């Protein structure tokens, strides 16, 4: 497997049944610069009956102050992978990156890491689909921003994207000090905060470019920004799904929405084109 064979693979205890079912690997994805390797969890579905066709893949982005393993605590991702026949990749976006390349801290280049490092490595080391129609992305909270941000900036790579409780307008963050470390203060760099927000980036979308879904709890502190994105998409004539559900910015709401959004992505993969 070339560079794949030099990377440590190990199975998280208790999350893989050797008698059958999806496999879960925790991997370090190598980088050219020392210290820039990316931790990721990769779930490979069991296809029954066996098929030569490659499985579609979903990139799942965690939220603020979280990590890839946090995603395993929300729902049974191995069962979901088997149910829909999809691969799932949860890369480490660091605890406070918002998934862009920081213009003030060159050690935070998470967009570049995912686009130029994680995706090519996964493509070369796993038997998932490589085409945009077979690749989707979804994220929660900070990761909800990240999922739409990356899909809007790289539509050649993703055919579908979903946000769950996303911070879609960065000016609404409840972590202003942490975000200021990545963007500079809002008082000095308000234009930067706004231009990197999904709320601004959706203006780049054209109809039928991206299958899009937005999901947020009614009691979520970021509901206003989600509604503004929804309204802007309606004004631009961009087809999308928009869901408001009972709940706040909490794990029960995230888990219910994640089940729904993985179904949305699965149906996108299954739609003939």
PALOMAR-156182 format. One record per residue (C-alpha): residue number from 0; x, y, z. Coordinates in Angstrom, 2 decimals. Layout:
N
TIDREN  NUM  X  Y  Z .
...
//
This chain:
273
TIDREN  0  0.00  0.00  0.00 .
TIDREN  1  3.02  2.32  -0.25 .
TIDREN  2  2.75  5.20  2.18 .
TIDREN  3  -0.28  3.52  3.79 .
TIDREN  4  1.90  0.75  5.19 .
TIDREN  5  4.08  3.19  7.15 .
TIDREN  6  1.16  4.43  9.23 .
TIDREN  7  0.14  2.90  12.54 .
TIDREN  8  -3.30  1.32  12.38 .
TIDREN  9  -5.00  0.13  15.53 .
TIDREN  10  -8.51  -0.84  16.47 .
TIDREN  11  -10.19  0.92  19.37 .
TIDREN  12  -11.05  -1.68  21.99 .
TIDREN  13  -14.67  -2.69  22.09 .
TIDREN  14  -15.64  -1.05  18.83 .
TIDREN  15  -14.93  -3.86  16.39 .
TIDREN  16  -16.40  -7.32  16.37 .
TIDREN  17  -14.03  -9.66  14.48 .
TIDREN  18  -16.98  -11.98  13.83 .
TIDREN  19  -18.49  -9.44  11.47 .
TIDREN  20  -19.64  -5.87  11.09 .
TIDREN  21  -17.99  -2.63  10.14 .
TIDREN  22  -14.30  -2.19  10.93 .
TIDREN  23  -12.97  0.85  12.79 .
TIDREN  24  -9.37  2.01  12.38 .
TIDREN  25  -7.70  4.84  14.25 .
TIDREN  26  -4.91  6.12  12.04 .
TIDREN  27  -2.24  8.79  11.82 .
TIDREN  28  -2.27  10.30  8.35 .
TIDREN  29  1.29  11.33  7.47 .
TIDREN  30  2.43  14.80  6.51 .
TIDREN  31  5.58  16.22  4.93 .
TIDREN  32  6.36  18.39  7.98 .
TIDREN  33  7.10  16.66  11.30 .
TIDREN  34  4.29  17.10  13.79 .
TIDREN  35  1.66  17.79  11.14 .
TIDREN  36  0.26  14.24  10.96 .
TIDREN  37  -3.52  14.10  11.37 .
TIDREN  38  -5.35  11.64  13.60 .
TIDREN  39  -8.49  10.20  12.03 .
TIDREN  40  -11.03  7.47  12.67 .
TIDREN  41  -11.97  5.49  9.57 .
TIDREN  42  -14.98  3.18  9.48 .
TIDREN  43  -15.26  0.65  6.66 .
TIDREN  44  -18.66  -0.97  6.16 .
TIDREN  45  -19.34  -4.63  5.70 .
TIDREN  46  -21.02  -5.14  2.34 .
TIDREN  47  -23.34  -8.14  2.27 .
TIDREN  48  -23.39  -9.71  -0.20 .
TIDREN  49  -19.81  -8.76  -1.14 .
TIDREN  50  -19.55  -6.34  -4.05 .
TIDREN  51  -16.73  -5.08  -6.24 .
TIDREN  52  -18.27  -1.61  -6.22 .
TIDREN  53  -16.54  0.97  -4.04 .
TIDREN  54  -18.50  2.38  -1.11 .
TIDREN  55  -19.35  6.09  -0.93 .
TIDREN  56  -17.69  7.97  1.90 .
TIDREN  57  -18.77  10.63  4.38 .
TIDREN  58  -16.34  12.96  6.13 .
TIDREN  59  -17.68  13.74  9.60 .
TIDREN  60  -16.32  16.84  11.37 .
TIDREN  61  -16.40  17.28  15.14 .
TIDREN  62  -17.19  20.44  17.07 .
TIDREN  63  -15.39  22.89  19.34 .
TIDREN  64  -13.29  21.39  22.16 .
TIDREN  65  -13.98  17.91  20.78 .
TIDREN  66  -12.11  15.26  18.78 .
TIDREN  67  -12.86  12.38  16.40 .
TIDREN  68  -13.71  9.96  19.19 .
TIDREN  69  -16.45  12.32  20.38 .
TIDREN  70  -18.43  11.40  17.27 .
TIDREN  71  -18.53  7.77  18.41 .
TIDREN  72  -20.43  8.79  21.54 .
TIDREN  73  -23.38  10.33  19.65 .
TIDREN  74  -24.72  7.35  17.70 .
TIDREN  75  -23.58  3.87  16.67 .
TIDREN  76  -21.56  4.92  13.62 .
TIDREN  77  -20.47  1.34  12.87 .
TIDREN  78  -24.09  0.22  12.62 .
TIDREN  79  -24.93  3.24  10.44 .
TIDREN  80  -22.00  2.48  8.14 .
TIDREN  81  -23.27  -1.08  7.67 .
TIDREN  82  -26.90  0.01  7.31 .
TIDREN  83  -26.18  2.41  4.46 .
TIDREN  84  -23.03  0.82  3.05 .
TIDREN  85  -20.96  3.97  3.52 .
TIDREN  86  -17.47  4.65  4.74 .
TIDREN  87  -17.11  7.27  7.46 .
TIDREN  88  -13.97  9.32  8.09 .
TIDREN  89  -13.68  11.51  11.21 .
TIDREN  90  -10.50  13.62  10.96 .
TIDREN  91  -9.12  15.68  13.82 .
TIDREN  92  -9.92  19.33  13.10 .
TIDREN  93  -8.20  20.40  16.33 .
TIDREN  94  -10.25  21.79  19.15 .
TIDREN  95  -10.74  25.34  17.87 .
TIDREN  96  -9.90  25.62  14.16 .
TIDREN  97  -13.30  26.21  12.52 .
TIDREN  98  -11.73  24.21  9.66 .
TIDREN  99  -10.13  27.09  7.78 .
TIDREN  100  -6.47  28.07  7.41 .
TIDREN  101  -5.84  30.71  10.04 .
TIDREN  102  -4.56  33.98  8.55 .
TIDREN  103  -2.85  34.85  11.85 .
TIDREN  104  -1.54  31.49  13.08 .
TIDREN  105  0.31  29.48  10.44 .
TIDREN  106  0.26  26.37  12.64 .
TIDREN  107  -3.51  26.16  12.06 .
TIDREN  108  -3.91  25.11  8.42 .
TIDREN  109  -6.78  22.68  8.86 .
TIDREN  110  -8.46  23.36  5.50 .
TIDREN  111  -5.21  22.54  3.71 .
TIDREN  112  -4.67  19.45  5.87 .
TIDREN  113  -8.09  17.99  5.06 .
TIDREN  114  -8.13  18.90  1.36 .
TIDREN  115  -4.50  18.17  0.47 .
TIDREN  116  -3.58  15.55  3.05 .
TIDREN  117  -6.52  13.67  4.51 .
TIDREN  118  -8.70  13.18  1.42 .
TIDREN  119  -5.86  12.08  -0.92 .
TIDREN  120  -4.55  9.68  1.73 .
TIDREN  121  -7.98  8.15  2.32 .
TIDREN  122  -8.46  7.85  -1.45 .
TIDREN  123  -5.17  5.98  -1.81 .
TIDREN  124  -5.46  3.73  1.25 .
TIDREN  125  -9.15  2.74  1.34 .
TIDREN  126  -11.49  1.34  -1.26 .
TIDREN  127  -13.98  4.21  -1.16 .
TIDREN  128  -15.30  6.15  -4.10 .
TIDREN  129  -13.11  9.01  -5.34 .
TIDREN  130  -15.72  10.99  -7.28 .
TIDREN  131  -17.65  13.94  -5.85 .
TIDREN  132  -20.96  12.09  -6.31 .
TIDREN  133  -19.61  9.43  -3.95 .
TIDREN  134  -18.17  11.82  -1.35 .
TIDREN  135  -20.14  13.83  1.21 .
TIDREN  136  -19.35  15.89  4.27 .
TIDREN  137  -21.26  16.66  7.48 .
TIDREN  138  -20.31  18.36  10.73 .
TIDREN  139  -21.60  19.43  14.11 .
TIDREN  140  -21.38  22.94  15.61 .
TIDREN  141  -17.89  24.20  14.67 .
TIDREN  142  -17.81  21.19  12.35 .
TIDREN  143  -21.15  22.25  10.84 .
TIDREN  144  -19.46  25.45  9.76 .
TIDREN  145  -16.49  23.39  8.59 .
TIDREN  146  -18.56  20.99  6.49 .
TIDREN  147  -20.33  23.73  4.55 .
TIDREN  148  -17.21  25.91  4.40 .
TIDREN  149  -15.13  23.13  2.83 .
TIDREN  150  -17.89  22.01  0.45 .
TIDREN  151  -18.57  25.57  -0.73 .
TIDREN  152  -14.88  26.24  -1.32 .
TIDREN  153  -14.18  22.85  -2.91 .
TIDREN  154  -17.30  21.80  -4.83 .
TIDREN  155  -15.13  19.68  -7.12 .
TIDREN  156  -14.56  17.31  -4.18 .
TIDREN  157  -17.98  17.06  -2.52 .
TIDREN  158  -21.37  16.32  -4.03 .
TIDREN  159  -23.35  16.78  -0.82 .
TIDREN  160  -22.90  18.60  2.47 .
TIDREN  161  -24.85  18.91  5.72 .
TIDREN  162  -24.57  21.09  8.80 .
TIDREN  163  -25.87  20.18  12.27 .
TIDREN  164  -26.23  23.06  14.74 .
TIDREN  165  -23.60  24.88  12.73 .
TIDREN  166  -22.01  28.21  13.64 .
TIDREN  167  -22.84  29.49  10.15 .
TIDREN  168  -22.28  33.15  11.04 .
TIDREN  169  -18.95  33.40  12.84 .
TIDREN  170  -19.89  36.74  14.35 .
TIDREN  171  -22.41  34.82  16.51 .
TIDREN  172  -19.79  32.57  18.11 .
TIDREN  173  -20.05  31.89  21.82 .
TIDREN  174  -16.24  31.49  21.85 .
TIDREN  175  -15.05  34.93  20.66 .
TIDREN  176  -11.67  34.75  22.39 .
TIDREN  177  -10.86  31.38  20.82 .
TIDREN  178  -11.96  32.52  17.36 .
TIDREN  179  -9.97  35.74  17.73 .
TIDREN  180  -6.83  33.60  18.14 .
TIDREN  181  -7.47  32.25  14.63 .
TIDREN  182  -8.78  35.41  12.91 .
TIDREN  183  -7.63  38.36  14.98 .
TIDREN  184  -10.10  40.37  17.02 .
TIDREN  185  -13.51  41.18  15.60 .
TIDREN  186  -12.96  44.86  16.34 .
TIDREN  187  -9.91  44.92  14.06 .
TIDREN  188  -10.89  42.27  11.51 .
TIDREN  189  -14.69  42.27  11.21 .
TIDREN  190  -14.53  41.88  7.43 .
TIDREN  191  -12.42  38.73  7.83 .
TIDREN  192  -14.89  37.23  10.33 .
TIDREN  193  -17.77  37.87  7.95 .
TIDREN  194  -16.04  36.80  4.72 .
TIDREN  195  -15.06  33.39  6.14 .
TIDREN  196  -18.57  32.71  7.44 .
TIDREN  197  -20.82  30.26  5.60 .
TIDREN  198  -23.41  33.06  5.57 .
TIDREN  199  -21.22  34.93  3.08 .
TIDREN  200  -19.89  31.92  1.19 .
TIDREN  201  -23.33  30.65  0.14 .
TIDREN  202  -23.44  33.52  -2.35 .
TIDREN  203  -20.94  31.52  -4.44 .
TIDREN  204  -23.41  28.65  -4.93 .
TIDREN  205  -25.22  28.12  -8.20 .
TIDREN  206  -28.35  25.98  -8.59 .
TIDREN  207  -27.79  22.20  -8.63 .
TIDREN  208  -24.12  22.54  -7.70 .
TIDREN  209  -24.36  20.90  -4.28 .
TIDREN  210  -26.90  18.78  -2.43 .
TIDREN  211  -27.30  20.73  0.79 .
TIDREN  212  -28.98  20.15  4.15 .
TIDREN  213  -29.08  22.38  7.24 .
TIDREN  214  -30.33  21.15  10.62 .
TIDREN  215  -30.60  23.08  13.89 .
TIDREN  216  -32.40  22.88  17.22 .
TIDREN  217  -35.09  25.42  18.01 .
TIDREN  218  -33.41  26.33  21.30 .
TIDREN  219  -29.92  26.43  19.80 .
TIDREN  220  -28.05  29.75  20.29 .
TIDREN  221  -27.03  29.62  16.62 .
TIDREN  222  -30.54  29.24  15.19 .
TIDREN  223  -30.63  32.86  13.93 .
TIDREN  224  -27.58  32.35  11.73 .
TIDREN  225  -28.98  29.10  10.38 .
TIDREN  226  -32.22  30.86  9.50 .
TIDREN  227  -30.35  33.65  7.71 .
TIDREN  228  -28.47  31.11  5.60 .
TIDREN  229  -31.76  29.36  4.81 .
TIDREN  230  -33.37  32.65  3.78 .
TIDREN  231  -30.40  33.62  1.62 .
TIDREN  232  -30.52  30.26  -0.16 .
TIDREN  233  -34.24  30.71  -0.81 .
TIDREN  234  -33.65  34.17  -2.27 .
TIDREN  235  -30.96  32.78  -4.57 .
TIDREN  236  -33.15  29.88  -5.71 .
TIDREN  237  -30.80  27.22  -4.30 .
TIDREN  238  -32.56  23.93  -3.55 .
TIDREN  239  -31.77  22.61  -0.07 .
TIDREN  240  -33.28  20.86  2.92 .
TIDREN  241  -33.82  22.87  6.07 .
TIDREN  242  -34.81  21.30  9.39 .
TIDREN  243  -35.60  22.86  12.75 .
TIDREN  244  -36.12  20.32  15.51 .
TIDREN  245  -36.88  20.52  19.24 .
TIDREN  246  -33.67  20.80  21.21 .
TIDREN  247  -30.70  22.96  21.97 .
TIDREN  248  -26.96  22.82  21.41 .
TIDREN  249  -26.51  19.46  23.10 .
TIDREN  250  -25.62  15.84  22.46 .
TIDREN  251  -29.17  14.43  22.30 .
TIDREN  252  -30.05  16.96  19.59 .
TIDREN  253  -26.77  16.33  17.75 .
TIDREN  254  -27.34  12.56  17.79 .
TIDREN  255  -30.90  12.76  16.45 .
TIDREN  256  -29.83  15.16  13.71 .
TIDREN  257  -26.80  13.06  12.77 .
TIDREN  258  -28.99  10.00  12.16 .
TIDREN  259  -31.19  12.15  9.90 .
TIDREN  260  -28.32  13.75  7.99 .
TIDREN  261  -26.49  10.49  7.35 .
TIDREN  262  -29.74  9.20  5.85 .
TIDREN  263  -29.85  12.36  3.68 .
TIDREN  264  -26.31  11.67  2.46 .
TIDREN  265  -27.07  7.99  1.86 .
TIDREN  266  -30.06  8.88  -0.30 .
TIDREN  267  -27.89  11.31  -2.26 .
TIDREN  268  -25.40  8.51  -2.99 .
TIDREN  269  -28.21  6.17  -4.04 .
TIDREN  270  -29.83  8.62  -6.46 .
TIDREN  271  -29.02  7.71  -10.09 .
TIDREN  272  -27.34  10.47  -12.11 .
//
